[in-house]
Amino acid sequence: MFGRWLGSRGQAGGRGGALAGIQVPRTAGVLSCRVLDPVSEPVRQAEFVVTDSVGRKVTAGETDPFGSLLATVPAGDYRLAVKAEGFTPFHGAATVTEGAHATLGDVTLQVAQPPQLPDPGDWDIEPNHSQIGFTARHIGLARIHGRFNTFAGAVRIADRMEDSAMHVIIDAASIDTNVQMRDDHLRSGDFLDVGRYPTLEFYSERFVHRGGNRWGVTGALTLHGVSRTVTLDTQYLGLGNGLEGETRAACRATTELHREDFTLTWQTMLARGIAVVGPSISIDLDIQIVPRG
């Protein structure tokens, strides 16, 4: 890909040579490579960071749909770090000279060993080290962050992880955005109506492995008396031990809810036609589970 633009690999030439057609500052050069998987397919959206000789970040980004990256940097010595979901990170070094193209060629990422899964059995969500948070758009520009302080849940890990199930119950009245007046409004009939619908519940028995440590957990979320199918984009973080030596497993998960899907339709408009509350809510979960008993 870069050959058409920059000439042959590693070629160092003037403005009419390797860098013909590319606007590069006089004291800079170009650093590039192509990121591939073990079967030589391009790895798109791999994250890369270029640091200088003392470890300062110079530039960063993602590979393009062809697995390629291209960075214009001042002449000097650099380290390139590349990482992608499900692969072991790559680290390489390159020297960039003025008006030249330095390339690491084809960089092959190796498949990473996925973290060990929890043992089959019943596990409970440990609330002291877990959080269920949310973010909503406010007046079209700011974001309001909140959480639910009281919840409980259980996960039944099957012999085959894909056959596992989970059930989470959230106390709707425990909503907390750190502003009492706003929290009282969120508990009212305009929003959660906690008098009629005291809990939110999520039940899933569909775990889909998406590669590496990524999973999709799909189930029914019941909110405000309405049930809808929701998928949690889940990153499994592996197993560890707590301060007392107990086994723990951890994950992060995100999803986006649309208020109208759950008949949470209260809205008011500012004078210039901007909605006070955005139509969608981002959910972020940090969960630790421990074996029951």
N, C-alpha and C positions, 0 to 999 in steps of 0.2 A: 504493500500500500504506500509506504513512504518512499519506495524507490522511485516512483513516478515524480514525486515532488523534490526529493532531496538527493537523488543520485544513489550510487552504490553504498553499501554499509560502511560506516566509519570514514567515509571520504571527507577530507578537509580541503575546502577550496574557497575561492573568493565568492563575491556576490553573484558572479555569473556561473559558478560551478554547482556544488552540492546544495546550496541554499537558493538557487535560482527560483524566483517566483514567490519566495517567502520573505516577509518583512521582518528582519531580525536586527535589533540594535547592534551598533558597531562593536561593542564590547561583549556581546553575547554569542551563544551557540545554541544548538538544539540537541536535546536528549530524547531518545525514543526507545521503544521496544514493543513487541507483540506478546500478549499473554495467552497461553494455550493450556488446555487440560491434557491429561495423559494420553488421550487419543487424538491430539492435535486439533481439537475444535477450539475456536476462540472463546475466551472467558469475558463476557461483556459485563460492564458495571463493576469490575474489580476495582477496589479502592487503592490508590497509590499516593505515596508521600515522598517528596524529594527533600532531603536535608543536606546542609552544607557540612564542611569538615569539622565544625564544632557542634553539630547536632541541631542547629536551628532550622526550622521548617522554612523552605523556600517556596514551594508550591505543592498543591495536592489536587486530586480530582478522581475521575473514574475512567476506565477504558471505554472505548466506543463500541458500537455493535460488532466490530470486527476484532475486538480484543486488543486494539492498538492504543497506545498513549504517546503523546507528543508534548514536550515542554520546552519553552524557550527560557533559558537561564543565563545569568552572567558566567563568564569563563571561570572555571574552578573545578575543584574535586567534590563529588557528590555521592551520597548514598541513596539508593532507591529501595523503598519497601512497598511490596504489593501484597494485598490480602483479599480473599474472596470467600464467601460462605461455603463451607465444606472442604476447603483446601488448606494445606499448611502454608504459612506466609513465605514469601520470597524476599531475600535481601541481596542486593548487588551494589557494586561500586562502578563509577565511571568518571572520566575526566573530560570536561567540555572545554574546548578552546575557541577563541574568537573566530567567528565566521565559519564554524565547522559543525558537522553532524556526528555526534557520538551515539552509538546504538548498542544496546545489549542483545540485539537480535530477538530470537524467539525464546521467551521465558516459559518454561513448563512448570505449572503448579502440580504438586502431588496431592492426591486425595487424603484428607485428614481422617484419622480414626475418630468416629463419633463418640461422644462421652457415654460412659456406662449408664444404662437405664436403671430405674429403681427396681428392686425385687418385687415379684408378684405379691399381692396382698392388699390390705386396707391401709391407706395413709390418710392423715388429717392435715388440713391447712393449719399452719402455725401462725396465729394472727399477730403475735408480737413481732414477727419478722416478715410480715406480708403487708401489702398495701394495695387497695383498689382506688385508683384515682381517675380523674376526668378533667378535660379541658374544654371550655366553651368559648366561642367568639362573642365579644361584647362591643356594642356600638360600631361594628364594622372594622375595628382596627386593633383593639386590645384583646387579651386572652385572660379568662378567669380560670383559676385552678382550684380544684376541690378534691375531696375524698369522702369515702364512707368509713366511719370509725369502727363500726360493729358489723362483723360478718363471721360466718362459719362455713366450712366446706369439707368434703371428703372426696378422695380419689381411690377408685378400685383399680389397681394395676393388674392387668391380665397377663397370662403366660405370653401371649402375643400382644405387644403394646397397642396395636391397632384395635384390639377388642376391649380396651379399657373404658372406664366411665367415670364421670365426675358430677358432683352436685354441690352448688354453692347457694347459700341463702344470705341476703344482705338486709340489714335493718334500714329501711328507707329513712327513718327519722334521724339516723346518725350522720346524715349528710352534713358536710362541714367545709365552708369556703372561707372561714376565718372572719366572716362579717355576719353578726347575729341577725340584723334586719333582713339581709339577703337570704340567709338560711331559713328563716321563718317563712319567707315568701316561697322558697322552693318546696317547703313541706306542705304548703297550702293547696287548696283545690285548683289553683292556677297551674300547678306543676305536678308534683308527685302525689298529692292528696293522700298523705300518710294515714289519715283516719280511715279511709276506705281500702287502701292498698298498703299495708304496713311493711311488706317485704318485696324485694326483687329476688328472682330465682333464676339460676342458670343450670340446665341439665344437659349433659352431653354423653353420648356413647359412640361418637365417631371421631377417632384420632387418625389423621392421615399424615404419613411421613412425606415431607417435601424435599428431603435430601439434607445431608449433614446433620445439624442440630435443629433444623426447622421442622415444625409440625403445624398442621391446621387442626384445630379443635372446634368442631361444629356441633351446635346444640340449640335448644330452645331457650330464649331469654324471655321471661315474663316480667313486664314492667308496666305499671299503671293499668293493670288488668288486661293487658294485651300480650300475646305470645308471638314472637317472630324468630325465624331462624337466623342465627348469628354465627360467624366463624371468627375464632380468635387466632390471629397470626402469632404463633408461639415460638419462642427461642428457648430450647432446653439448655440449661447451664451446667447440668451434671450433678454429681453426688459430692457431699462433703461431710464433715463432722462438726458438731456444735461444741460449745465450751465444756459441756459435760460428757463429751464423747459420743453423743447421740448422732445417728445417721440422719442426714437431711438431703433433700433434693430441691432444686430451685429452677425457676423458669421466669421469663418475662413474656408478656402477651399484650397485643394491641388490637383494637377494632374501632370502627366508627359507626355510630348510631345516628339515625335521622329522626328527629323529634316527632315528625308527623306520623311515622310508622307506629308510634306508641301513643298516639292521640295527645301528645304534649304540644298543643297548638297555641298556647298563650303567646301573645306578641303585642308589642306597642312600638310605635314608630316615632323617631325624632322629627323635629320640624323639617329637616332637610331630606326626609324620606328614607332614613337609614334605620334598619331594624335594631332594636336594643339587644336582642338575643339572636345568635346565629342559628341556622337550621340544623346543624349537625353537632355532635358531641364526640370527642375523641376519648377513648377509654384506654387506660394504661394500668397493667397489673404487674406487680412484682410479688411472686408467690414462693413460699417455702413450705414443703410438706415433710411430715415426720411419720414414721410407722405408728399405727394405732397401738396404744398400750405401752 
